């Protein structure tokens, strides 16, 4: 029997899970016995980040944390809970030793799906369920206790957090501070969408302050300001603030690649992984390495829905190379541009890819996203059923 070969996926978020599940099916359909899929993911659970902000206001902890236990149907495939620490041409160095491999996992093909790093609760607090559950519970208590909350950042995270708070607490004072001249400035060029978001916040008694940024007192995502005072770069002063939430600071999760010369050479100046149209990493010695999702240096906004078509393309190209010994053929095509920003369960704003960006309001966003936040789809992707 020939030696088993490894297809390694680094990152168990939306992109990594889609590739793992789809690739297992394709290998099974091809009656392949050569390849084993290994998912390297530091967390013990999939964190449904789309629902993280709601879980920070109401107890959705057991809905947003999903075990990886049922991801693979064939037990020859494996999940390793560790951090990728270093990339070499044919193996990945881990931050700890694991059964079978020690600290080095060899690969014939590699998929980088490490995504983007955000602050909790938009991302998981810790690598285990208990720590994340505790972190969310503490955050909810801080929200409950605060009479006045200042949110720094008017992108989707800031707006959605304001909406979750307002959905539950009608009387809290909420201030949203944004450094640009319009909300969602870093997420969309659609001026009508920005204005509609602004109007929605004002309608829900959220004070919006533009063209200024806070002077932070802490690197923590959330903190209680000294004496309840928050000062800004332009000299504004907000008093009586019980809680500050920093809703900015996302960055590509590629820092680990810089631990080797080879890894560092594929990271662009903006921190994303250099990529060819075929999703192969743009390096002459790494034709067997692919990248997709938020970590890939494609000129497009970073949204989970884009990983659906991207994962299909990556899977087809790997199968083409591994099973058929042929060159990859499927190239990246920019997906449609769409965005839904919820404001609690029933309100929100969004844009659809019609007429240059058709702006929609609470009815559509609430109906399509606000109620469920797509949680059922994530549970289904991991072959599980969500709790009632």
Secondary structure, DSSP 8 states (H G I E B T S, - for coil): ----EEEEEE--SHHHHHHHHHHHHHHHHTT--SEEEEEE-SSSEEE-GGGHHHHTTS--HHHHEEESTTS-SSTTSEEE-S-EEEE-SSEEEEEEEETTTEEEEE-SEEEE---EE--TTTS-SSSSHHHHHHHHHHHHHHHHH-SEEEEE--SHHHHHHHHHHHHH-SS-EEEEE-SSSSTTTTT---HHHHHHHHHHHHHTTEEEE-S--B--S-SSSEE--GGG-EEBTTS-EE-S--EEEE----EES-GGGGGSHHHHHTB-TTSSB-B-TTSBBSSTT-TTEEE-GGGB--SS---TTHHHHHHHHHHHHHHHHHTT--------------EEEEETTTEEEEEESSTTTEEE-HHHHIIIIITTTTHHHHHHHTT-----
